[in-house]
Amino acid sequence: MERLKFEIQIEAPVEMVFKSMIGREGYKQWTSVFCDSSDFEGSWSEGEKIIFLALNKAGKREGMLGRVKAFVPHQFVSVEYYGVLDGDDQITEGDIAEGFKGMYENFSFKRQDNGTIVSVDVDVEDAFKSYLLETYPKALNLLKQICEQS
């Protein structure tokens, strides 16, 4: 497992960037780069379960099961993954789940005079590394467009 880091400067107030990144409508927009049907279920509150999901080509729900480990509004959000979603089944044991257990995705927001710097640290297995290296910057650029056009 390796930790990747992505960063982008957005010319918008930190409160707007934060809301656009984790609010349902904003989240669905910027994560559409990963999958058109990207969404989440659950709560961003510390200690709460959150499921990041999308529909596969056959229309089946798939995704990752996470728990919000830290939530500091407008500053920091940390999610620890512990399993996968396969249709209506939440898989937390076995080989598939083990590949996600203990992985983190952290979002940091730093206020600047001219806007906000968003940093994302994400743990990744080798099989997904090239995909994230290509796709995450595109997703953050879309977030930037969303925030700067508002």
Rosetta blueprint (number, residue, H / E / L):
1 M L
2 E E
3 R E
4 L E
5 K E
6 F E
7 E E
8 I E
9 Q E
10 I E
11 E L
12 A L
13 P L
14 V H
15 E H
16 M H
17 V H
18 F H
19 K H
20 S H
21 M H
22 I H
23 G L
24 R H
25 E H
26 G H
27 Y H
28 K H
29 Q H
30 W H
31 T H
32 S H
33 V H
34 F L
35 C L
36 D L
37 S L
38 S L
39 D E
40 F E
41 E E
42 G E
43 S L
44 W L
45 S L
46 E L
47 G L
48 E L
49 K E
50 I E
51 I E
52 F E
53 L E
54 A E
55 L E
56 N L
57 K L
58 A L
59 G L
60 K L
61 R E
62 E E
63 G E
64 M E
65 L E
66 G E
67 R E
68 V E
69 K E
70 A E
71 F E
72 V E
73 P L
74 H L
75 Q L
76 F E
77 V E
78 S E
79 V E
80 E E
81 Y E
82 Y E
83 G E
84 V E
85 L E
86 D E
87 G L
88 D L
89 D E
90 Q E
91 I E
92 T L
93 E L
94 G L
95 D H
96 I H
97 A H
98 E H
99 G L
100 F L
101 K L
102 G L
103 M E
104 Y E
105 E E
106 N E
107 F E
108 S E
109 F E
110 K E
111 R E
112 Q E
113 D L
114 N L
115 G E
116 T E
117 I E
118 V E
119 S E
120 V E
121 D E
122 V E
123 D E
124 V E
125 E L
126 D H
127 A H
128 F H
129 K H
130 S H
131 Y H
132 L H
133 L H
134 E H
135 T H
136 Y H
137 P H
138 K H
139 A H
140 L H
141 N H
142 L H
143 L H
144 K H
145 Q H
146 I H
147 C H
148 E H
149 Q H
150 S L
